[in-house]
Amino acid sequence: MFTLEQIKQAHDKVQTGADFPNYIQDLINLGVKGYDTLINYGRVAYYDSNDDSVSTDKKYDEIKIASTANKERFIEFLVMNQDGQTDYFTFCQQAAQSGIAKSRIDIIEMTCTYFDAVGDAIVIEKIPS
């Protein structure tokens, strides 16, 4: 089973969204099957193939999630982040402004799904390998 310290070491290498594919590869090497991120506090739960999990503490003060999702605006913010134009915290703020409450990375399926506050999937994207 992986530890939060191992995950932190992998995460510390990420400066922008452009670093994300390498981060996913590091997690695969650790045995991570996927993880959920709650945007409002940045709390992350990582799980393995046995559904054992470890969770982080909140990473920042609460960010208010917009009550209605704006898919088009969120996609603009997502593309900016993937191009390396924003850091992680800025992206989380932008996601919250766009009504995104949670993201789920499924490493087996190589997808990232972004959900609104009621749990509806707003954007599902393939993770580049």
Helices and strands as residue ranges (DSSP letters): H 4-11, G 17-19, H 20-30, E 34-38, E 43-47, E 53-55, H 71-82, H 88-97, E 102-106, E 111-115, E 121-126
